[in-house]
């Protein structure tokens, strides 16, 4: 029973970590906290659903189209915000405004009722070391891991990825050596947003799509990013896994009504006692 709960928590936490890495990518390169991340999660799910239902695209093509649209739109948004709004506080407030705008837009276009994807993932599951894992969970987790590896390869092995990390370290210094920091910051913003949209597309066939559905999951992703200190992709992913396991254990052994409250309490405690993240605090002690 405990092993099954932990496995379920890890699969959910992988999605939280996936979303949180998008937040960290945006923040590390632009110093903007994207408060529209949850709405982008829902927007990606809605666009994918619309393409699948009305344009009769396959789930894969609909998902790729949704992620592509979000990438282009929020790369443009990131470029405008970074070039027109110089103050980081104003830039962050702009993401709040966009979040509210997206929520109202989804309400007007798609309505207030939750929508469901057509059946996408195969039914049933398989046994793994005495635990049960559904095919849907295995597929979602597998795609998530592959995308995370691809993002890691891009950041560490490609020319653009290296430049992006340089901008994250010191944007002004990167500009002095000819790196187009503004363009890379826009690409980073679009990439982080597209990760949120992809997460929405992947998990929404298992859940219902709602214009408010991304708010709760985004707050848990924010908690995961805080655990990593908003500076470490590895720490952020581990934070997401921790949040997922904590949530599942509380739901399984205490009450499902407490699982969200306890995660939010965890967020509050981290903000109070470890404002630079649990892993950031450990690194300072080691140093």
C-alpha positions in Angstrom: 0.0 0.0 0.0 2.8 2.5 0.9 4.7 1.6 -2.2 1.7 2.1 -4.4 1.0 5.5 -2.8 4.6 6.6 -3.3 4.5 5.5 -7.0 1.3 7.4 -7.5 2.9 10.4 -5.8 6.0 10.3 -8.0 3.9 10.2 -11.2 2.0 13.2 -10.1 5.1 15.0 -8.7 6.8 14.5 -12.1 4.1 16.8 -13.6 4.5 19.3 -10.8 8.3 19.3 -11.4 7.8 19.6 -15.2 5.7 22.7 -14.7 8.1 24.1 -12.1 11.1 23.8 -14.4 9.2 26.0 -16.9 8.8 28.6 -14.1 12.5 28.4 -13.2 13.6 28.7 -16.8 11.6 31.9 -17.2 12.8 33.3 -13.9 16.5 32.4 -14.3 16.8 34.2 -17.6 14.4 37.1 -17.2 14.0 37.5 -13.4 10.2 37.4 -14.0 8.0 35.2 -11.9 5.3 34.1 -14.4 2.0 34.2 -12.5 0.1 33.2 -15.6 1.7 29.8 -15.6 -1.5 28.0 -14.4 -3.6 29.8 -17.0 -1.1 28.8 -19.7 -1.5 25.2 -18.5 -5.3 25.4 -19.0 -4.9 27.3 -22.3 -2.7 24.6 -23.8 -5.3 22.0 -22.8 -8.2 24.0 -24.3 -6.3 24.6 -27.6 -5.4 21.0 -28.0 -9.0 19.9 -27.3 -10.4 22.4 -29.8 -8.0 21.2 -32.5 -8.9 17.6 -31.8 -12.7 18.1 -31.7 -13.2 20.8 -34.4 -10.3 20.3 -36.8 -10.3 16.5 -36.2 -6.6 16.4 -35.7 -5.0 13.4 -33.9 -4.1 13.9 -30.3 -0.4 14.1 -31.1 -0.8 16.8 -33.8 -3.3 18.8 -31.7 -0.8 18.8 -28.8 2.1 19.9 -31.0 0.0 22.7 -32.5 -1.2 23.9 -29.1 2.4 23.9 -27.7 3.6 25.7 -30.9 1.0 28.4 -30.6 1.8 29.0 -26.9 5.5 29.1 -27.7 5.1 31.8 -30.4 2.6 33.8 -28.4 4.6 33.9 -25.2 7.9 34.3 -26.8 6.5 37.5 -28.3 5.0 38.5 -24.9 8.3 37.8 -23.2 10.2 40.0 -25.8 7.7 42.9 -25.4 7.8 42.7 -21.6 11.6 42.6 -21.5 12.1 45.5 -23.9 9.3 47.8 -23.0 9.1 47.2 -19.2 12.5 47.6 -17.5 11.4 47.2 -13.9 11.2 43.5 -12.8 8.2 44.2 -10.5 6.3 45.8 -13.4 7.2 42.9 -15.6 5.9 40.4 -13.0 2.7 42.4 -12.5 2.2 42.2 -16.3 2.1 38.4 -16.0 -0.6 38.7 -13.4 -2.6 40.9 -15.8 -2.1 38.4 -18.6 -3.2 35.5 -16.3 -6.5 37.3 -15.5 -7.0 38.1 -19.2 -6.4 34.5 -20.2 -8.8 33.3 -17.6 -11.6 35.6 -18.8 -10.8 34.7 -22.4 -11.1 31.0 -21.7 -14.4 31.6 -19.8 -15.9 33.5 -22.8 -14.6 31.2 -25.5 -15.0 27.8 -23.8 -17.6 28.5 -21.1 -17.6 27.8 -17.4 -18.3 24.0 -17.6 -15.5 21.5 -17.5 -14.8 19.8 -20.8 -13.5 16.3 -21.4 -11.1 15.0 -24.0 -12.1 12.1 -26.1 -10.5 8.8 -25.0 -6.8 9.0 -25.8 -4.8 6.7 -23.6 -5.3 2.9 -23.6 -7.3 1.4 -20.8 -5.8 -0.8 -18.1 -2.3 -1.1 -16.8 0.5 -3.4 -15.7 2.2 -4.6 -12.6 5.6 -3.1 -11.6 7.3 -4.7 -8.6 4.0 -5.6 -7.1 2.5 -2.2 -7.7 -0.1 -1.2 -10.3 0.7 1.4 -12.9 -1.9 2.5 -15.5 -0.9 2.7 -19.2 -1.9 6.4 -19.2 0.3 7.2 -16.2 3.2 5.3 -17.8 2.8 7.2 -21.1 2.5 10.6 -19.5 5.5 10.0 -17.3 7.5 8.6 -20.2 6.9 11.6 -22.4 7.6 14.0 -19.5 11.0 12.3 -18.9 11.9 12.4 -22.6 11.0 16.1 -22.9 13.0 16.9 -19.7 16.0 15.1 -21.1 15.6 17.0 -24.4 15.5 20.3 -22.5 18.6 19.3 -20.6 20.5 18.5 -23.8 19.4 21.8 -25.4 20.6 23.8 -22.4 23.9 22.0 -21.9 24.9 20.8 -25.4 23.7 23.4 -27.9 25.0 26.8 -28.8 21.7 28.5 -28.0 21.4 26.7 -24.7 24.8 27.7 -23.6 24.1 31.3 -24.5 20.8 31.1 -22.6 22.6 29.9 -19.5 25.1 32.7 -19.9 22.2 35.2 -20.0 20.8 33.5 -16.9 24.1 34.0 -15.1 24.6 37.7 -16.1 22.6 39.2 -18.9 24.5 42.5 -19.0 27.9 40.7 -19.3 26.4 38.4 -22.0 25.4 41.5 -24.0 29.0 42.8 -23.9 30.3 39.7 -25.7 27.7 40.0 -28.4 25.0 37.6 -27.1 21.5 38.8 -28.1 20.1 38.6 -24.5 16.7 40.0 -25.3 16.0 37.4 -28.0 17.2 34.6 -25.8 15.1 35.8 -22.9 12.1 35.8 -25.2 12.9 32.2 -26.3 13.3 31.2 -22.7 9.9 32.7 -21.8 8.2 31.0 -24.7 9.9 27.7 -23.8 8.9 27.8 -20.2 5.3 28.6 -21.2 5.2 25.9 -23.8 6.3 23.3 -21.1 3.2 24.4 -19.1 1.0 24.0 -22.2 2.5 20.6 -22.9 1.7 19.5 -19.3 -1.9 20.7 -19.8 -2.2 18.7 -23.0 -0.7 15.5 -21.5 -2.7 15.3 -18.3 -6.0 16.8 -19.4 -7.3 13.5 -21.0 -7.1 12.1 -17.4 -8.7 15.1 -15.9 -11.4 17.6 -17.0 -10.4 20.8 -18.7 -11.5 24.0 -16.8 -10.6 27.6 -17.1 -9.7 27.7 -13.4 -8.1 24.2 -13.4 -4.5 25.4 -13.7 -4.4 27.6 -10.7 -4.1 24.8 -8.1 -1.5 22.8 -10.0 0.5 26.0 -10.7 0.7 26.8 -7.0 2.0 23.3 -6.3 4.6 23.8 -9.1 5.5 27.1 -7.5 6.1 25.2 -4.2 8.3 22.8 -6.1 10.3 25.7 -7.6 10.8 27.2 -4.1 12.1 23.9 -2.8 14.7 24.1 -5.5 15.4 27.7 -4.7 14.3 28.9 -8.2 17.8 28.3 -9.5 18.3 24.6 -9.9 16.4 22.4 -12.4 17.4 19.3 -10.6 16.3 20.7 -7.3 13.1 21.9 -8.8 12.3 18.4 -10.2 13.1 16.8 -6.8 10.8 19.4 -5.2 8.0 18.4 -7.6 8.4 14.8 -6.7 8.4 15.7 -3.0 5.2 17.7 -3.3 3.5 14.9 -5.3 4.5 12.2 -2.7 3.4 14.4 0.2 0.1 15.1 -1.4 -0.6 11.5 -2.2 0.4 10.2 1.3 -1.8 12.8 3.0 -4.7 11.9 0.8 -4.2 8.2 1.3 -3.5 8.1 5.0 -5.2 11.2 6.4 -7.9 12.7 4.2 -8.2 13.9 0.6 -9.7 17.1 2.0 -6.3 17.9 3.7 -4.0 17.2 0.8 -4.1 20.7 -0.8 -4.0 22.5 2.6 -0.9 20.6 3.7 0.9 21.4 0.5 0.1 25.1 0.9 1.3 25.0 4.5 4.5 23.5 3.2 4.7 26.5 0.8 4.2 28.9 3.7 6.8 27.3 5.9 9.4 27.3 3.1 8.7 31.0 2.5 9.2 31.8 6.2 12.2 29.6 7.1 13.9 28.8 3.8 13.2 31.8 1.4 16.0 30.6 -0.9 14.8 27.0 -1.0 15.6 23.9 0.9 18.4 23.0 -1.4 19.7 26.5 -1.5 20.0 26.5 2.3 21.9 23.2 2.2 24.3 24.6 -0.4 25.0 27.7 1.8 25.7 25.5 4.8 28.1 23.3 2.7 29.8 26.5 1.3 
